[in-house]
Amino acid sequence: MNKPLISLYDSRQHKILPFKPLDSLNIRLYFCGPTVYDFLHIGNLRAMLTADILVRLLRKIYPKVTYVRNITDVDDKINARAKTNDEPIQALTSRTIEEFHKDMASMYILPPDVEPKATEHIDDIQQMITSLIRHSYAYEADGHVLFSVHHYRDYGSLSGCNLEELLAGARVEVASYKKDPSDFVLWKPSKEDEPGWESPWGRGRPGWHIECSAMSHRYLGESFDIHGGGHDLIFPHHENECAQSLCCFPGSKFANYWVHNAMLLVNGEKMSKSLGNFFTIRELLTNHHPEVLRLLLLQSHYRSILNFSDEGLREAKQVMDRFYRALLPFEKEMNVEVKMPEAFMEALVSDLNTPKAIVIMHQLADKALQGDEQSALELKHAGQQLGLFNISTVEWFQDIENEGEIRALIEERNAAKKSRDFVKADKIRDKLRAQNIVLEDGLQGTTWRKL
């Protein structure tokens, strides 16, 4: 049987194209991972989820998929946060990576095949920089190494704008050591209290953009199938990656397709801590089941702007209740293998059209609620392709019943703490712990999560 033909919107060519792999026996893709200095927020989750849906689909169709998602563990933001926290940088990054993995597992996001850290690939980074200098695409100045943007005539080809337009809308660091304001850093000097490695240009550390170029080359080669991330990464990060990699490896493709998800609004506004509408994944999981969050995000196409709201969460919860209710009578028969619904797969292979795929799931749920066992089996099979239905129907409805009890106990514990009855507070914590419920006290109050 012929493989379903996948089509994807390519950000470079600004149109939907048929996906033609470089090697149909091994699909290779790279998505940008987190800079590890804080918890991930709901906007980060959308990017991770887009990659997850794409990888699940590719693995359904092709015999092998090599999925690389990096971790940026050397960055000025990390240095600044460690100083604010008065803790060693290694302690901050190690803890944040661990929390990131917990969040991804909680959201049923599959791990990548390779998860390289920037600090483990300094040699690869330095080799690329050396090659760029040798080919006159980079130069050393005052302990820095910079990429000479005007030496690469195709700069701007990914974002589709000319250099002047790009730089007019971007923050460009003006520095005396730059030959041109548009030139960007490949290597920078490190102070004594900053992470640094010996190099031909002095003790220093890499710039952000060169890290991803080096790691993608290390694990996927000079040319690979798909590169992706959030729309905000197109410029300057992905534009600069393109420039570095294509100059370092002339004649290569670097990434054959570029997949970017659109931004996320919260209650109609751009997410911001100052507006009070900034939510981490961890915060949202204290009150909402991860499958509800997944469904809410998947109900909008990854390339459309998504408005994240309390109303949307309530509606997504109702939909998941309906789906699980449709599966409930057939729980014992759910281990039977069934073919993926054709209309469902047609939706997914058409540029990851998850909203249309969910419409198909609703149609299957309608029939299942009328007693059609085949439709129930197909519904579960389809949902699992989207990372849903990870628990039994019994567990789903049990969680609903227990949620109110958990909240009531947390309020009772908070009241006990306020009245300085710490013995009672500890007993409540222990009672919940025995139910595999872990409480976490923070500045914004007490949250809970299941072990």
Buried (B, 14 or more C-beta within 10 A) or exposed (E): EEEBEBBBBBBBEEEEBEBEBBBEEBBBBBBBBBBBBBBBBBBBBBBBBBBBBBBBBBBBBBEEBBBBBBBBBBBBEBBEBBEEEEEEBEEBBEEBBEBBBBBBEBBBBBEBBBBBBBBEBBEBBBBBBBBBBEEEBBBBBEBBBBBBBEBBEEBBBBBBBEBEEBBEEEEBEEEEEBEEEBBBBBBBBBEEEBBBBEBEBBBBBBBBBBBBBBBBBBBBBBBBBBBBBBBBBBBBBBBBBBBBBBBBBEEBBBBBBBBBBBBBBBBEEEBEEEEEBBBBBBBBBBEBBBBBBBBBBBBBBBBEEBBBBEEBBEBBBEBBBBBBBBBBBBBEEBEEEBEBBEBBBBBBBBBBBBBBBBBBBEBBBBBBBEEBBEBBBBBBBBBBBBBBBBBBBEEBBEEEEEBEEBEEBBEEBBEBBEEEEEEBBEEBBEEBEEEEBEBEEEEEEBBBBBE
